Amino acid sequence: MKRNFKNKQEERLYYEQCASEEEFLDWYHQQETKQYARPSVTIDNVILSWDHAEAKLKLLLIRRKAHPFKGYYAFTGGFVEENEEADETVKREVKEEVNLAINEKQFEQLHTFTTPYRDPRTWVITIAYITYLRGVPKAVAGDDAAFAEWVTLECVQEGIYRLHSFDQKNELLFNLNGEKLSGNMDLAYDHLAILVKAINQILSSINTQPHILKLLPETFTLKEAVQLLKEMLGENTYLDNSNFKRTHGKYLVACGEESGSSVGRPSKLYKLKEK
């Protein structure tokens, strides 16, 4: 039955407070949604790894092969499709862009970036994630990636970090205020701000929720764990095996000793406690 209302305010009041939910939604979809702009939603993924042989932190970046930001370094990511949860987008985009399969245990949501027109194409908000991968798996570029590369991420002094490519030809020096200090490497969109947010998140939780330790091999020595944290905190950070064990021992389980060592006492091996 068609209802007559004196004005829009009366109509709205009826459907919001008096009608059934089914009637309200039918009215809302016809009348109300036209009044609100709809941003698109993407995900961006800060994928980290630990190169055991080099004792270096690695960050997975792609080089964009299409506009906008053609030729720039960027994180893997893309648009959330209709009826798709953001976590599913994370897994799909990593598979499409760098041919890696990941699961929910390996990533966590970082922050939602909402600056209007951070993407020059249209209004796009992005949900940023951090992914922790063991080893340095081979990444094969696909979709809109010209190529994929594991670049080195290192703390050169407190509050200042450096990204550089394997051949050292491309680098970016930046601080934790999100300012580019030098270098010929540029990140697309607001990806430098996202990277800084990720680093600050890891630093602020390094003693209470040290998820960065997920980068270590399944079994590891205290020395290896200390090396990893020093790459994130800075080489001059006072950290050794004993104080690491004191601050982080509650996250570890002893699981034997190293084998094959012919000099000195073999190092003890540890693994992360299961949650």
N, C-alpha and C positions, 0 to 999 in steps of 0.2 A: 504494500500500500504506500503510495507516494504521500509524504508528509509535507505540510506547508509551514514554513518558519518565517517569523517576522524579520529576522536578519541573520547574518552569518554567525554571530555570537550565540544566538539561541540554537542554531543548527549544530554548532560545535559542542555546546553544552549537552544537548540531547544525546549525541552519538558517543561522547566521552563518558557520560555518567549514567545514562538511562537505558541505552540500547544494549542488546547482547553484544558479546565480543565479535561474533560473526558479522553482525550488522555494522559494528564499528569499523572492522578491518575492510569490509567492502566499501564503505564510505571513504575511509582513509586513503585507500589505493586509488580511488577515483578523484578525490578532491585535494588531498593534503600534500602528497609527495611532490607535486609540481612546485610547491613553494620552497623546497630545499634543494640546494645544489648537492650533487653526489660526487665526492672525490673517488678516484680510482685507488686501489690498494695494491701495494707490492710487498715483497720481502727482499731483504738483503742479508747476505750471510758472510760473517767474518769467520773464515775457516782457517784454523791454526793447526800446526803440526810441529813435531820435534825431530830434527835430523840428528839421530844418535851418533852417527859417524863424525859429523861436523860439530856437534854440540851447539846447534843453532836453532833458534825459533824460526819457523817458516809460516808464511801467510800466502794463501792461494788467491791469486788474482787472474782475471782474464783481461785480454785487450779487446775492446769493443770494435766490431767490424762495420757497424752501422751508426748512423746518426740517431739520437744526439750523442755528443761526446765521442764521435768516431775516433779511434786510435788511442783513447784514454784507457788507463788501467781502471778496473772496477771489480767489485765483489760479484760473485754469482748471485743471481736473483731474477725476479720477474713478477709479472702480474698474477695476483690471486684470481683464479678462474671462478666462474659462477658455481655456487654450491660446493666450493672447495674450502676446507679449513687451511689456515695459514701453515700449520705444521706439515700438511700434505704438500703444499706448494714448495716448502723448503726441500723436501726429498725429491720432488719432481724436477725442480730447477737444477739441483746439483747433478742429477742424472742426465738431464738434457744438455747442460752446458759444459760439464767436465767429465761425464761418464763415470761418476762415482755413486755407489749406493750407500746411503747412511740411514740411521734409525734414530728414534726419539731419545735414546740413552746418550747419544753423542752430541746433541745440541740443546741449547736453552735460549729462551727469548731474552733479548737484551733491553730494547727500548723501542718506543714508537716515535718516529720523527714526522712532525706535522707542519713544518714551515710551508706556508702557501707557495706554490709554484717552485718548489725545490727541483722539480722536473720541468724543463722549459716547454714540454709538450702540452701539459694540462695540470690540473690540480691532483697531485698524487701524494698520499701518505704512505710511509713504508714502515713495516715491522722488521726491526733488525734482530738478528740471531748471532750467537757465537757457537761454532762447531769445533769440537776437539777430536782430532784424528790421530791415532797411533801410527808411527812410521810416517813415511812420506809417499803415499800412494800415487801411482802414475795418473795424471790428469790429462784427458784428451779433449781438446776443444770441440764444441759442437754448437748448434743453434746460432745465437748471435755473437759468439766468441770467435775472434780471429785466431787466438791461441791462448793457452792457459799456462801459467808459470807459478812455481813456488818461489816467492821472493823471500829474502832474509829480513826479519824484524829484530832489531837490537836496540837496547838502551845504551846510548853513548855516554850519557851522564844524567844525573837526576832530573827528571822532567823532560828530557830531550831524547827523541827516538829517531832511528834511521831505517828506511826501507831501501834495499838495493837488489837489483837483479843478479842472476848467477854470474854474468859476465862483467858486472860492476859498471856497465855503461849507463844504466838508468838508476837514479837514486832520488830519495826524498828525505830531507831532514825537517823535522817538525817538533813542536812542543805540545804539551798536554793542555794548552789553551786552544788547540786546533789551528795554530798558525804555521804556515809553511815558512821555513827559515831559508832553505836553499834547495837546489837540485833541479833536474830536468824531468822528473817524474810527476805527472799530475793524475789525481784520482777524479773519476767522473762524479757528477751530481754533488751531494754532500758526504761522500764516502770518507773523506778525511775526518769529518766530525763524527761519523759513525765509528771509525777506527779508534779515535781518541776516547769515545765513550766506552768502547770495549776494553781498552787498556785500563782506563780508570776503574771500571767495574772489577776487572781481575785484580788490580792492585788493592782496592778497598776491601776485597773479600779473601785475600791471599792467606790469611790466618784463620778465618772462620768458615769459609767455604772454598777451599783451594781446588776448584775444578780444573785449574791448569795442570794439576798432577795427572789428569787423565791422559795427557800427552805422553807420559812415560811408557816404556814397554810394560808388558804384563807383570814381569818381575824386574826389579831394578835395585841398585845400590843407593845408599844415602848420598854418596858422592854425585851420582847422576841426578838425583833429585835437587841437590844444592846447585848444580850447574844450570839446571832448568830455571830455577827461581832467580838465579843471578842474571840470566839473560833477560828476564823480565824486569827485575828490580835495579840492575846495574852492577857491573863487576866490582865496584867499590863498596857494595853493601856488605856489612859485617854478617857473614853467615857461614857456618861450618857444620860438619856432620852432627856434632853434639847439640848445638843449639837448635838445629833443624829437627832433630829427633825430639827435643824437649817441647818445641812448639807444635810439631805436626805428627808426633808419634801416635796420637789417638786416631789418626786416619790410616795407619799402616798395620800390616800383619807380617810378622817374620815368617819366612818360608824357605829357610835353608841357607846355603853358602854358594859362592861362585865356584865353579869347577874349572880345572885346567890351569890354575895359577901355580907357577913353580917358585915364585919369590914371595916370601912373607906369608902372613896369615891370610887366608882367603876372606874376601869381604862378605858380609852378610847380605842376603837378598830379602827384599820386601815386596809386597803387593798392596794395592789399595783395598781397604775394607769394603765389603759389599754393603750397600745401604739396605 
